Amino acid sequence: MSEIDPRKLRNAFGCYPTGVTVVTTREADGTPRGFTANSFTSVSLDPPLVLVCIASSAASRPVFAEAEHFAVNVLGDSQRTVSARFASPSPDKFSGIDWQPGRHGAPIVVGVLAWFECARHDTVAAGDHELLIGRVVDFHAGEGNPLGYLRGAYVSHSLEHMAVEAAGAAQELRIGAVIEADGQVYLAPDPARGGLRLPVSGAAGQRGSLAGLSGLLGELGVVASLTFLFAVFEEGGGEIQSIYYRGTGSGEPPLRGQYAPLDALPWERIQDPVSRTMLERYAAERAAGRFGIYMGDEESGEMRAVPGGGVQGTVP
Ligand SMILES: Cc1cc2nc3c(=O)[nH]c(=O)nc-3n(C[C@H](O)[C@H](O)[C@H](O)COP(=O)(O)O)c2cc1C
């Protein structure tokens, strides 16, 4: 292991896109337990086997090692908060979560995209994790888009769809992001003008995409979760469609670019006009504690208020 850098290895593992699941079981006294896992994979059709890796350090690992049954709940793209809840060390992760026991008692979270109730088939120690192999005894698959996970951030397929739909007939599509961590906003290097700008996919002539933006953030060493649509507007008289999301960064120092305090942005180094407009608006809305969605062109547009401070993946 000596020459393997764990941070780089984790980043490299993160290049592989996955879904997000919540794996659940019950203690002997019936108490429900669960954790968020993206290490789920199908293993075999006959017999029907699935696999999920649980960290040796997970508080629930001894419960899963003993339990006769567990369930894998595949999250839909509106269930980021469910993912966050089950990834937290909260002692009562199920409070406020609507769930029902499966046929064998394993908790099935209501509203998930699919679920698999499993009998424990085998457990295999593997490094700092343990493989939980389950034999599927019951399952259900519903309609909808899955919640995705890539390079340490959630990816919503409906966000991607929305971007493509919004792009319409525009020849060029640019997808950018305002990423905040603790009052600081991430600024990427601006290859065209020098200085800094908001990160954007598609500025270099090729058609932008969420996957492109995600890849760019990966290259820049920025770990972020893009959750809300922030602005949809046209530039260049309709030739260029721009879509900006806002999201939360981990705040870890990026490989390139920098985080800068929202109340002391280095404006003299930000020459890109769209970045300036987005940042001005972001700072004003942040100060007012209220975000909207801006629609129009780069100079004038209309604000749409967003109920509850934001939407996840859909435009109201
Ligand atoms: C998207 C995502 C995927 C995760 N995947 C796994 C995983 O596959 N295995 C694991 O042990 N922990 C994973 N975690 C971390 C656990 O959910 C987290 O450590 C949780 O607190 C463990 O719960 P417990 O300590 O109550 O058992 C993941 C977290 C997130 C946000």
The ligand as an SDF file (V2000), in Angstrom:
LIG
                    3D

 31 33  0  0  0  0  0  0  0  0999 V2000
  -23.4380    7.9490   -1.2060 C   0  0  0  0  0  0  0  0  0  0  0  0
  -22.8720    7.1750   -0.0410 C   0  0  0  0  0  0  0  0  0  0  0  0
  -22.4880    5.8620   -0.2100 C   0  0  0  0  0  0  0  0  0  0  0  0
  -21.9930    5.1200    0.8590 C   0  0  0  0  0  0  0  0  0  0  0  0
  -21.6580    3.8060    0.6530 N   0  0  0  0  0  0  0  0  0  0  0  0
  -21.2410    3.0520    1.6900 C   0  0  0  0  0  0  0  0  0  0  0  0
  -20.9790    1.6680    1.5060 C   0  0  0  0  0  0  0  0  0  0  0  0
  -21.1360    1.1120    0.4180 O   0  0  0  0  0  0  0  0  0  0  0  0
  -20.5650    0.9440    2.5790 N   0  0  0  0  0  0  0  0  0  0  0  0
  -20.4050    1.5270    3.8250 C   0  0  0  0  0  0  0  0  0  0  0  0
  -20.0470    0.8140    4.7690 O   0  0  0  0  0  0  0  0  0  0  0  0
  -20.6390    2.8480    4.0210 N   0  0  0  0  0  0  0  0  0  0  0  0
  -21.0640    3.6290    2.9970 C   0  0  0  0  0  0  0  0  0  0  0  0
  -21.3510    4.9510    3.1790 N   0  0  0  0  0  0  0  0  0  0  0  0
  -21.1490    5.5160    4.5150 C   0  0  0  0  0  0  0  0  0  0  0  0
  -22.2210    5.0580    5.5090 C   0  0  0  0  0  0  0  0  0  0  0  0
  -23.5150    5.3100    5.0200 O   0  0  0  0  0  0  0  0  0  0  0  0
  -22.0440    5.8100    6.8500 C   0  0  0  0  0  0  0  0  0  0  0  0
  -20.7610    5.5490    7.3590 O   0  0  0  0  0  0  0  0  0  0  0  0
  -23.0910    5.4000    7.8850 C   0  0  0  0  0  0  0  0  0  0  0  0
  -23.0250    6.3310    8.9480 O   0  0  0  0  0  0  0  0  0  0  0  0
  -22.8960    4.0580    8.4770 C   0  0  0  0  0  0  0  0  0  0  0  0
  -23.9710    3.8550    9.3890 O   0  0  0  0  0  0  0  0  0  0  0  0
  -23.7960    3.1340   10.7960 P   0  0  0  0  0  0  0  0  0  0  0  0
  -22.5180    3.6400   11.3940 O   0  0  0  0  0  0  0  0  0  0  0  0
  -25.0330    3.4980   11.5670 O   0  0  0  0  0  0  0  0  0  0  0  0
  -23.7160    1.6620   10.5250 O   0  0  0  0  0  0  0  0  0  0  0  0
  -21.8460    5.7090    2.1320 C   0  0  0  0  0  0  0  0  0  0  0  0
  -22.2290    7.0450    2.3030 C   0  0  0  0  0  0  0  0  0  0  0  0
  -22.7400    7.7740    1.2320 C   0  0  0  0  0  0  0  0  0  0  0  0
  -23.1660    9.2100    1.4420 C   0  0  0  0  0  0  0  0  0  0  0  0
  1  2  1  0
  2  3  1  0
  2 30  2  0
  3  4  2  0
  4  5  1  0
  4 28  1  0
  5  6  2  0
  6  7  1  0
  6 13  1  0
  7  8  2  0
  7  9  1  0
  9 10  1  0
 10 11  2  0
 10 12  1  0
 12 13  2  0
 13 14  1  0
 14 15  1  0
 14 28  1  0
 15 16  1  0
 16 17  1  0
 16 18  1  0
 18 19  1  0
 18 20  1  0
 20 21  1  0
 20 22  1  0
 22 23  1  0
 23 24  1  0
 24 25  2  0
 24 26  1  0
 24 27  1  0
 28 29  2  0
 29 30  1  0
 30 31  1  0
M  END
$$$$
